[in-house]
């Protein structure tokens, strides 16, 4: 009988690799409470508590019409949803919501990027051609990055994910996979179709991830000795990916003038951000990894070092603008942790080689051992095992657990420990944030108050009609789960009640006016947008602004605001919710909500004076916003609306009414507000009408000329028929983008079948 040969497959090494990666992912899952992830509560916490409504809207209104972007009428007097924000993670939640409960689907979508990051780092190493144990150690070293406490909202780590930056995490995981495929493709000439597809999804997941992967692909090409074949691989793959995402990219770029900058000031604390105390041990290891990468001539490791340098320089030199320079810090730290993992693996391999050499020299065959045992030992020693492929992942896992677990297990009352000013250990409250988010709105002590208020708003909508609502802001709204809880009014009222405020601040030019009204109607406003002319509490002016903006309801919660509302003749009390008693920050709050109907707040109004056309004012915020803010803050000017100079003058349609002159009385009736349509009837043709809905170039009018952009960010139409309808459709850039995506699909199919056709020809 022929003796069976000793198995040559490194099963133990593979097992150790997968155990190390499973341990890394398992620690993350342990801290984010799997039971809460799978519960039916509605996710909350930070921006996430408002994000929950977006994927729900996509599932119920966009995907059912085969759209990925569209009009969302419930925030900021309407806004183009997903035109300036990232699609793919919410798309996953929306699609999964058709199969499993939506609340569970959304939670899983928010944590997917964090759970994907360790396997993605491992895949980068394997695809890029790193030998064992380097890929496994790269995956393990994403664990301390995920638990990094040096930032909480910039993106990538678990704190940022819970704060609402789950798209960032998802995009970064995909970017690592794309970079690994790039190395494999440059080496073999294959994998263009799969790389293009994942790259397009990465672009649709987050802008910073798109910058990261674009810089990485170009740097990888430079490191791999560019040739015509390799250059064409990168150009064709990147070009097809850009075309696939063209339906989103082109409008995103073309209509940036219809977005808002929150005025976040770039930080100049460069050393503090680039060299945080909690990450210094990893940064020192990463510097050693750079030396090892040069010695070993490891192109993937050198790519990570080069990307770290690029984003560090970008962080320092980024000009003041919409891209906040601190957004680049997570890329720097992720690359540092991956390079620290590379250094750890390199040292582990070197130690294993020394150990093997010592064992080989010092090994003496014991005379008392049987010959059969000696033969087995020789066969075992002859198995082709790479040095360190077992010990290095174990050591790396132990090191990362030694960094993460103490901070997880240490008491919250501990002041923290500094070890040689390189390692800092303090309580890590990832698990607390996860529990706060995933336990949902329903688990908060103030849930009865929030739920009762939402039910009351639904009843008000049934009795007095649906419409937009504004409320008194207070930081104590966080007792509901997030200070942005009332942004979800549409979600809880079955899309009857809208919210003047919303989450995607940068996606709407109406955002500044929401914050100004909030400041006028709240004793302790957030004043979150920098650079606005905020004034003191002023109930009369705030309600006049609500009338201007077509806001139908105002919600007050404090006695002082309720007293001011009671004295305002433009408000009528229609409902009371409470009294409610709840705990917040260790003290008990007694709250009674009063809801007021705002008089004369119709969303469509006939103008009394002919608008003035601003011929030298463009659509960009730098030229439009100062004029619009000045008009919005000056009540004596409100009788005369200002129109953007980029559009034809309405005076040409009505030559008998020069700009600024009085107009004959007109009556607007039959106003019907749909999700993407607005219709009404006018008594007099030719008299301009203002529609208190945010302007965007995708709006089109039937029965009227326009719409034209008017201050602060509304639409003006000039009826040439008694029946007027506005509908949200497409834009030239949107149509062109869809056409480019169609070409991208054809290009992708070409990449997918090209290699098969070549193989068929060769076989013939």
N, C-alpha and C positions, 0 to 999 in steps of 0.2 A: 504494500500500500504506500502510495506516494505521500510523503509528509507535507502537510499544509505549511506554506511559507508564512513568515511573520508579517502581519499586516503593516503596510507601508504608509497608510493614510494617517496623518497626524491628528487622530481623533481627540486625544487629550488636549492638544493645543486649541482645536476648534471649540471644544467644550469650555475651556477656560475663557476663550474670547467671548462666547455668547453668554456665559455666566457673568462676566464683567459688565457687558452691555446691559444685560437684564437687571443686574444690581443697580446700575445707574438709572435706568428707566423706573425700576421699582421704588427707588428712594423718592423720585419725583412723584410717582403715583401715591405713595404712602403719605406724603405731605399735603397732597391736594384732595385727600378724602374721596376715594372711589365711590363710596356709598352716596355721598352728596352729589357727585358727578352724575350718577344715574337716577337721582331723585327728580321728581316732577316740578320742583320749585323753580321760580323764574329768576335767572341769574341777575345779580346786582353788583354794586361796588364800583366806585369811580365812574369812568366813561362807559364801562361794560354794562352798567345798569340802564343806559340809554341805547347802547348798541343793539340790545336785544330786540328792539322794535324794527331795526333795519332789515335783518334777514327775514323776519316775519312778513314785512311788506314785499320783499322780493318774492317770497313764496306765494303770497296771495294775490299780488297785483302785477308783478313784472314777468315772472316765468310763465304765468298762465296766458300771457300775450306774446310769449317768445321774445321777451326783452331782458336785457341785463342792466340797462340804465333806463331812467324815466323821470317823471315828475312826481315829487312828493309834496303834497299840498299842506302838510301839517306842521312844518317847522319854518320859521322865518318868513311867514306869509308865502310859503311855497319855495321849493328849491329843486335843482336838478340832482337827484340822488344817484350816487355812484359815478357821476361824470367826473368828479374831482376827488373821489375816494376809491379805495381798493376793493375789488370785487370778489376775488376767489374764495377766501375763507368763509364769507357770508354765503356764497353760492353753495358751498359744501353743506353749511347748516340748513339752508333752504331746501336743498334736495333731500338731505337725510330726514328733514322734518316731514316729508311725505311718507316715510317708512316707519320711523320711530317718533315718539312724542317730541314736539318741537323744542320744548324746554331742555330736554336731554340732548338733542341734536346740537343746539346752540352751545351748551356747555362743552361738549366734546370738541366742537370746532374751535373754541377759544383755547383749549389746552393742547390741541393737536400739534402745533408748531413746537412747543416745548418738549413733548414726548418724541417728536421726530428728530430733534437736534442731535442726540447721541448717535442713533443709527446713521444719520446723514453725515456726521463727521467721520464715522467708520467707513461709510461708502465712499466719501471723498478720498480717504487714504487708499482703499482697495482699488478704486477705479483709476486713481492717479499712478498706480504701480508701486506703491510702497509695500515692502515685504513685511511679513509678520515680525514683530508684534506692533508695529507702528500704528496701523489703522485702529486696532482695538484701544490702544492708549489714547489716541485722539478722541475717540468716542467717550471714554471715561472722563477725560478732562473737560468735557462740556458741563459736568455736574457742578463744580464750583462756580462756573460762569452763570449757570441758571440760578444759583442761590446767592449770587453777588448782591451785596447790600449797598454798594457805593452809589447806586442810582435806582430810582423807583418808577420812572415813567418814560425813560428815553427809548426803551425797546430792547427786546432780546431776552432779558432775564425774566424770572417768574413774577417779580413784583410788577414789572412793566406790563406783563401779560394780564395780570389781574386788574391793573389800572385801565386796561382797554387796548393795549398795543399788541393784541394777539396776531394781527396781520403781519407785524414786523417779525415776530418769531417764526411764523409760517414761511415768510419770504426768505429769511436767512437760512433755514433748513434746506429749502429748495436750491438756494444759491450754492451751497456746498456740494450738493449732488451734481449740479450743472458744471461746476469747476472740475470735479472728478471726471465727469464724462468728457470734458474738454481735453484733459490730458490723455484719456484713452483714445479719443477721436484723433488727436494730433499724431498719436503714435501709430494708429491702425488705419485711419481714414474712414472709419465706420461710425455708427451711432449718431449720425446727423439728425435723423428724424426724431428720435426720442429726446435728444438734447434740445432741439428747437421747441418741442412741445413743452418740456419742463421749464425752459427759459421763458416762454411766453406766459406760463402760469406764474412764474416768479415775478415777472414784470407786473402782472395783474394783482399781485399780493402785497407789494410795498415798494415805494419809490427808492428807499435807501438800499433795499435788497437788489433792486435793479441796477443801481449805481455800483454796488459791490460786485455783482456778477459781471457787469460790463467791463469794469476795470480789471477784474480777475482774468477774464478771457483774453483781453489784449495783453496783459502781463504774461500769461501762460504762453501765448504765441511768441512773445519776445524771448522768453526763457528757453524755448524749444527750438531755437535756431530757425527763424522763419524761412519758409520756402514757398514756391508758388502753390503747391498742393496744400500745405498747411494754412496758408493765408486764405485760400479759397474755402477751406473747411470752415474757418471762423466766420468769414464773410457770408457764405451761403447759409450757415446755421443761424447766425445772428440776424441776417436779413429776413429769413422765413419767420423767425420768432417775432421780429418787429412787425411784420405784416399780419401775423395771426392776431396780435394785440392791437392792430391799427384802429379797430372800431372804438377803442377806449383812448389810445394814445393821442390820436389826432385832435379830437375835441378837447382833451385835457390840455394840450399845448396851445391850441388855437384860441381858447376862450379863458385864458388865465386872467384877463382883465375883468372878468365877472366873478372873481374870487376875492377873498379878504385876507389880509395879513393881520395876525393878532398882535403884532408889534413886539414879539419876544426879542429881547436884546441878547445878542451873542455874548457869551461869557468870555472874560479875559483871564479867568483863573486857570490858565493852561496847565500848570504843574499839578494843581489839585485834582483836575479831571483826568489827566493822563497818567498820574502816578498816585492813585488813591491808596491809603494805608492798607485797606483790606486786600489789595491785589498785588502788593509789592513782591511777595514771594513768587508769584507767578510771572511777574515781569522780569525778575532776575533770572528765573529759569528760562524764560523765553529768549533773553539775550544770549544765554549759553546755547540755547537751541539754534540760534542764528549761526554761531560759530561752528557747531556740529554740522549744520546743513551745508555750510560752505566746504567744510572738510570732506563731507560725504558726497558733495555735489548732488544733493537732493533737490530737484526742481520743485516738487510740491511744497516742501518746507520753505524754500526760498520764496515761493509765491506768497505764502502766508506772511512771511516777514515783509515782503514788498508791499502787500496790501495794508498791513498794519502801518507802515511808514506813510503810504499814500493818504490814508484816512486820518492819521495824526497830523500831517501837514495840512490836509483839507480842513480839519478842525481849527487849526490856528489861523489859516489864511482865508477861511470862508467869509465872503463879504456879507455885510448886514443885508438881509433879505428874508424871503419866505422860508428858506431852508435854515432852520435854527442849527447853529454849529454843534450844539450838544447832541444832536441826533446821530452824529458820526461816532460818538464815543463807544457805543456798544460794539461796533465793528472792530475798532482798535482793541478792545478788551477781549473779544472773542478770538481774534487772531493771536493775541498774547497767550491766552489759555491753550489754544491749539499748539502753539510753538513750545509752551511749557510741557505739554504732553509729549511733543517730539523729543525734547531734551531728556525727559524722564525715560522714554523708550530707549533712546540712544545710550544712556547710562546703564540701563538695565541689560541691554545687549552686551555692552562692554564688560559689565560685571560677570555675565554668564560666560563669556569667552574666557575670561581669566579663571573662573571656577572650573570650566571644562579642561583648560590647559593644566591646571593644578591637579585635577583628578586624574588626568591622563598620565602625568609624570609620576604621581605618587601611588598610582594603582598597582598593587601587588596581588597576584592571584592566590587566594588562601588555599593551602595544600589540602586541607581537610574537606573542601567542597567537592561534591560529586561532579563528574564530567558533564552529566546532563544539565545540571544547574549552571555550570560555567558556559555551556553552549547557549543556553537561554539568555544569559547576561550579555554574551557577545552579540547575539541577534538584536537584543534590545538596544545596545549601544550603537549598532549599525543603522538604526532607523534614521532617515534623513530629517532630523529635527533642527530647526534654526535656533541658535543660542538666544535665550531670553524670551522665546515665544510663549513660555508658560510663566516664568517668574516675573517678567515685566508687567503684564496685565494685572497680575495679583498685587504687585508692589504699587502700581499706579492706582488701582482701586483702593488699596489701603490708605495711600496718601490722600486721595480726594475725600474719602470717608473721614479721615482724621481732621481734614479742614472743615467739612460740612457738618458732620454729626455733632461736634461740641457746640456749635452755634445753634443747632436745632434743639439740643437737649438742655442747654444752659438755662438757668432761671431767668424769666423776664426782668426780675429786679436786679440782676447782675449788671455792674457798670462796664463790663468788658475787660479784656486782657490784651495787652500788647506784648508780643514776643520779639525782642530785639528790633522793634520798630519796623518789622517786615511782615509779621503775621498778626492780624487783629481778630480777636474772637469776642463776639458779643451775641446777645440773643437774636436769633433770626426768626422773624414772625411770619415767614411764608405760610406756614400752616394756618395761622390766624387769619391772614388775608384770604386764603383759599376757603376757609370755613365761612367767613363773612360773605364772600361772593356766592359760593355754590349752595349755601343754605337758603339763599334767595330772599326776595321781598317777604315771603310768607312767614319766615322765621324771626323777623325783627320784632322787637317789643312794640313798635308803633304800627305794626301791620293792621290791627283793627282800625286805627285812625286812617291810614292810607286807603285801605279797602273801602271803608265807609265813605271817604271823600270821593273815590272813583265811582262808587255806586250813585252817590248824589249827583255827580256831574253827568252821569248817564241819564238820570231822571230829568235833570234840567234840559238836556239836549232833546229828550222826547217831548217835553212840554213847551219849551221856548225856541227850539230849533238848534241845529248844530252850528258850530262856528269856532273861531279861534278864542283862546283864553290866555290871560296873563295873570301872574300871581305875585304876591309879596315874597321877595327872596330873603332867606335867612340861612346861615350855615347850619342851623339846627335841623334843616330838612334832611340832613344826613341820617337822622334817626329812622328814615324810611329804607335806608340801605345805600343811598347816595344823594348828594345835594342835587343831582340831576333827575331825581325820581319823577318830577312832574313833567319832564320832557316826554314821558311815556303816556301821557293822557290819551293820545289816540289809541294806543294798544289796549288799554283797559276799558275804553268806552266804545269799542267796536268801530273805531275810526269815525266817530261823530264829533268829538271835541279835539280841536287842534291846540298846539302850543306855540305861542309867539316865539319862544326860545327853542333851541334845538342843540344837537350835539356837534354836527359838522360845521364848526364856526367858520373855517376857511372856505367852505363850499358855497357861501352865499354873501353877496354884497349888502344884504339887509342886516347882517350881524351887528354892525356898530349901533344901529338904531334900537335894536333889542336891548343892548346893554345900557344905552342912555335912558330908555324908558324904565328899565329895572332900577336904575339909580334914582329916578324921580319917584318911584312908587315903593321903595324899600328903605327903611331906616338904616339897614346894614347891608348894602348891596355888595356884590362880588367885584364889580369894576374890573372884570377879567381882561378886557381888551385895553391895551396901552394906547395912550395918546389921544383919548377922546375928551371933549370938554364936559366932563361930568359936573352936574350941579347938585345942590342939596335936595332933600326930600321936598317934593312939590306935587301934591295930589292933583291940583287943578291942571297943571301943565301936563302931568303924566296921563290923565284921562283924555285930555285933548289930543295927545299923541295916539292914544288907543283909538280914538274916533277916526283920526287921519288914517291909521293903518288897518282899519276895518276889524278891530278886535272886539268881539261881542261880549266877553265876560271878563270880570276881574275878581280874583280870589284873595281875600285878606285874612291874616291869621293872628295879628297882634292887636291889642285894644287901641293903641294910638292910631294905627292905620285904619282900623274900622271906624273910629270916631271921625277921621278926616273923610272917609268914604261916605259916611252918613250925611255929612254936611255938603257934599257935592251934588248939585242938582242934576248932573248928567248921569247919575247912577241910581239904580233901584235895586234894593235887596230882593233876591228871588229865592234864596235857600240858605239854610244853616246846617252845618255838619258838626256835631259835637254836643257837649264838651267831651274832649278826649284827654286821657291822662297817660303819659308815657315817660319812660326814662331816657335821658340823653346825657352822656358824660357824667354820670353819677348823680344827676339831679332830676327831679321830677318836673315835667312840663305839663301844664294845663292849657289845652289849645281848643279853641272853637273857631272853625272856618266859616266865613261868611262870603257868599258868592253874590256878585252884583251884575246886573244887566247894564251894559254900556249903551246909552241912547245915541241915536244918530251915528251909528257905526256901520252903515251899509258898506259892503265891499266894493260897490260900484257907485260912482257919484258923477253927476253932471257938473262941469266946471262953470264958474260964474265969470271968469275972466280968461281971455285968450292966452295960452301959454307963451312963454318967451323962449326962443331957440338959442341955445349956447353954441354958436358956430365954431368957436375955437377950443371947445372942450371935448376931449376924447373920452373913451370908455375906461381907460386905465384908472386904477384907484388914486394914483398920484395927482391926476388932473380932475377927476370927478368927485372924489370924496371930500376935499376941502370945501368946495362950493355947496355940495349937498348937505354937509354937516352945518354949515352956516345958515342955510335956508331952514333946515329942520329945527334949529335952535332959535329961530326968529319968528314968532307967531304973526307979526304984522305982515310978513311976506307970504303967508300961506295961501292967500287968495290967488296968487299968480304962480303957477307951476313952471318949472324950468325943464326944458327938454334937451337931450344930448344933441350936440352939433353934428354928430356923425350921421344923423338921420334927416330926411327931407323935412322942411318946415311945414307944419300943418297950415300955416297961413296961406300957402299956395292953393290949398283946397278950399279955403274960405277967404277970398281976397277982400271981402267987405268988412272983415274983422281983423284989424291989425293986431300984432302982438301986444298983450297987456291991456287991451280994451275990454269993456264989459260985454258979456254975452247975453242973449235973450234967455229967459227961463226955459229949462228943459226938465222933463220928468223921466226917471229911470224906473222901470217896473219889471216884474217877472224875472228877477235875478235867480239864476240856477247855477250852483257851483258844483261841478263834478270833480273827479280826481285828476282829470287832465283836460277838462273843458269848462268854459265859462260862457253863459249865454244870458242875454237881457234884451229888453225892449226900450226904445227911446221914443219920446213924443215929438222931438224935433230933429230932423236930419241936419248934419253939418256942425252941430254943437259938440265940441270935444268932451270926452268922457274919460275919467280916471278910474282905473281898475286897481284896487289895492292888493295886488298880487305881484310878487317879485318878478322883475323883468329878466328875461333870458332870450337869446336869439331864436330859440326853438319854438316860440309862440307865434302863431299865425292867426290873422283875423279874416272872418267872412262877413261881408256886409259893412265893412269899415276899412279905412286906410290905417296902416300901422300894424302892430303896436309900436309906439315910440317909447324910448326910455325916458322916464320923468323922475324928478327928485321925489323922495330920497332914493328909491329904487323900484318905482312902480311903472305901470304901463298906461299910456294914453292912446286912445283910438279916436278917430273922427268918423262917425257913422255916415255912410251914404245910403243906408237902408234903416228902416225902423227895427228890424231884427238883426241883432249882432251876435256872432259866436266867435269865441277864441278857442283854439285847440292847440295842444302841445304836440308838436310833430318832430321833424328832423331839422338839421342845420346843414349848410354846405359841407362843413368839416365832418359832421356826423355821417352824412351820406358817403363822402369820400373815404372815411375810415372804414365803413362797412364794405365798400368796394375793395379796399386794400386787404381787409381780412379775407374776403373771397379769394383774392389772388394768393394770400398766404395759405389758404387751405389747399389750393391747387399745387403750390410750391411744396407744401408739406407732403402731399401725396406723391409728388415727384421724388422727394428724398426717400420716402418710405419704400417705393417700388424699384428705385434705381438699382440698388444692389442685387435684388432678386433677378432683375432683367439681365444684369451682367453675369450672374451665376448661370442663368439659363443659356446664355450665349456661349459661355465657356464649356458647358457640358455638351453642347452641340458640336 
